[in-house]
C-alpha cells in the first residue's frame, strides 16, 4: 500500500485556489484510473483506494484544512503501518514558476504550513511532488495569492500537467520518482529533457520512453491541437469556470 496525498482546503470556496493544486492532482488521478473506488470520508479526509498500476494506492485529501494536514496523514499512515517513504505529498510551491515541478524526498517544510503539520506528525522523510505556482513578488501578497483562483490563462499549462501526473501515477506508487519526473519532463518540456541528460536540481535524467515525445505547454498553447479537456469531474468543473464556460 502506498499513500498519495493531495494538499488543499475543503469546500467549493477553495476549489479553484492555487493552494488547492494538490487536491486537483489527486482528483485527476482518481478520474483517469477507473479502478479507484468512490470518495468516502475516512482518516479526517476524503479517501479512495485503487490501483493505477501494480501497486495498491490510497488517495487522500485531508479535510482538516491546510494547516492541520498532518492529523489526517498521520492517522492514515498509522492505520496501514506505513513508513514515510511510502507517502507522496503533492502540494503548491511558491518558489517554482508556474508549470514547473520537482520531486524530492525528505527535507524541510520551506514555510509551507501543510508540510509543517505533516512533518510534525510523521517526520520529514516522506516524498514530495512540488508543483510550481509562482510567487506574487511580495511576501505581504502571498496569502491572497495562494488563496486566489488560477487565472484563465493558467489552464494552458495546468490541465496538461494534471493529466501527465495522473497518467504516470503508477510510477509514483512504485517509488520510481526519477522515472516519473523524466516522463513529465519528456511530455511537457522535451527540449529541456534533451538538453540536460543528467539529473540536476531535482530534474530527472532524460531516458528513452515507450511513448512518443510530448510537446511543451508553450507549443500546446500555440497550436490548434491540444490535449482533450476532461469531460467530467472536479478538474473539468474548475476548467469550465476558468475558461468562462460555466456562468453559475
N, C-alpha and C positions, 0 to 999 in steps of 0.2 A: 504494500500500500504506500502510495505517495500522496502528499498533500500539496495542492496548488491553491494558494491564497491570493485573491484579488483584494486590494485595499480601496476603501471608499467610504462614503456616508450613505446610510439607507434612506429611502424615500424619494418620491418624484421630484421634490425640491432640488435635490442634488444630482439628479440623474445625468445631466449633460455637463457637469463640472469637470474641469481639468483634474481636480483632485480624485475623481472617480474613474480614471483611466484603468485602474486595476480591476474594478468591477466590470468595466466594458470588456476587458480581455477575457476574463473567465466566462462571462456571458457568451462571448463569441465561441470559445472552446465548447461550451455546452450546446450551442446552436448547431455547430458544424460537425459534431460527432453524435450520431443518432443513438448510440448505446447508453448515453447518460440518462439517469432517472430524473423525474421532475424535481424541481427545487422543493425542499422542505426545511422547516425550522429545526435546528439542532446545534448544539455547541455555541449557543448565543449568536447564531448566524444563520445563513441560508446555505444548505449543502446539497450536493448531488454526487452520486457515485457512478462511475463508468470506466470504460477502457478506451482511451484514444489510440492505443496500440496494444502491446502485450502486457503492459503494467496496469494494475488496478489503481485508480486515482479517485481521491475525494476533492472536489472543488468546494471552496469555502469563501463566502462573502460575509465577513463579520457584521453583525447588526448592532455592535456596541458603539458605533461612531468611531472615527479615525483614531482619536486619542486613546481609546481603550481596546484597540485591536488585539493586543496580546492576551487578553482574557479569553477571547474566542479561540485563538490559535493554540494557546496553551492547553485548553480543555480538550480540543480535538487531538492534539499530539499525545497527551497522556492517555486518553482512551484507547488509541490504537498502538500505544507503546512505540512511538516513532522516535527517531533521532533527528536532531536539527538538519542534518544533511538530506533527510527525506522530504524536506519542506522547501517549496519555492514560493517566494512572496513577490507579487507583481505590483508595482507602485509608480507614482509620478515622480519625476526627477527634475527639479528646477535648474540644476547645473548642467543639463544636457539640452541642446537645441531641439525644437520640435522635430519629430520623426526619427530621432536618433535613439539608440538603445545600448545598454551594456548588461552583460551577465557578470555576476560577481558572487563569490562565496565568502561569507564572513565579513568582518569589518564593523565600523561604527555606524551610527544612525544618521549622521550628517545633518542633524537638526530636524529630520522628518519625524513628526510625532507618532505616526503609526509604527515606524520601525523602533522608535524609542520604547514604546509599550511592548512590542513583541520581544525585543531584546531583554527587557526587564523580566519577562515571564519564561523565556526558553533559552536565553543566552544568545550569542551573536553568530553562531556557526551555521545558521541557515543560509540558503541560497537566495539570491535576489535577481529579479529581472527589472532593471531600471528603465523606464520609458520617459524620454525627454519631453518636457512641455515648454521649455524655455523659461527665461526669467524676466520679470517686468522692468528690471533695471534699477529698482529702488526697493530696499528692504521694507520700507513702510507700505509698499503696494502689494506685497506678497500675499497677504491673507485674502484680499479682494480678488486677486488674480487667480489663485488656485481654486477659490470657491466661485469663480466665474465660469460660464459655459465656454466650450470651444467655439471659435468663430466658424462661419460657414466655409471659409477657405480651408480650414483645417481638415475638412472631410477628404481633401485630395490625398493627404498622407495618412490620416488616421484610419480610414477604412482598409486600405491595403495592409497596413501594419497589423491591425487586429486579425485580418484573415491569415496572414503568414504565421502569426503566433499560434492561432488555433490549428492551422493545418500541420504544424510541426510540434504540437503539444506532446506527441508520443516521445520525442527526444528529451523533452523536459522530464517526463515521467521516468524515463530510463536513466536519468542522470547524465545524459550526453550533452552537457551545456555548450561545449565548444562546437559540436556539430550543429546544434540548434542555432547558435549565433551565426555560424557560417551560412546556413540555409537562408536566414533572414537577410544577411548581407548580400548574398548572391541574388536574391529576389528583388530587394529594394534598392541596392547600390552596387550593381555588378561591376562598374568601373573601379570602385574602391576595393572590391574583393580581388580584382586582378592586379591592382597597383600595390597592395600590401599583403603579400602572401604569408607573412609571419604575424603571429599574434602580437598585438601591441595595444596597450591601454584598454584592455577589455574587449578588443575586436577579435573575432575568430579568424584562424588561418583559412586561406582560400583552399577549396578542395573540389574534386570532381563531384558533380551532382547527377543523380539519375533523372532529374527533371530539367527541361530547357531553362536557360537562364532567364530570370525575370527582368523587368525594367525598373529603373528608379522611379520614385514617386514624381519627380520633376517631369520625366518623359511621359509618364502616365497622364499627367495633368495636361500636357500639350497635345497629345494625340487623341483622336476621336474614340478609339477603343480603350476602355478601361475595365478593371475588374468589375464584374457584375455586382451591383448592390444587393445586400441581403434583402429578401422579400418580407421577412417577419422577424420578431424577436426584439430585445432591448436595443441592440445596435442599430437595427433598421429604424426603430421609432426615433432614436436620437438623431440619426442622419436626416430623416424626413424633416425634423424640426430645424436642423441646421440649414438645410437646403431650401427651406420655405415651403415644403410640400405639405406640411401639417399646420393648419391655421388654428387648431384648437388650443 
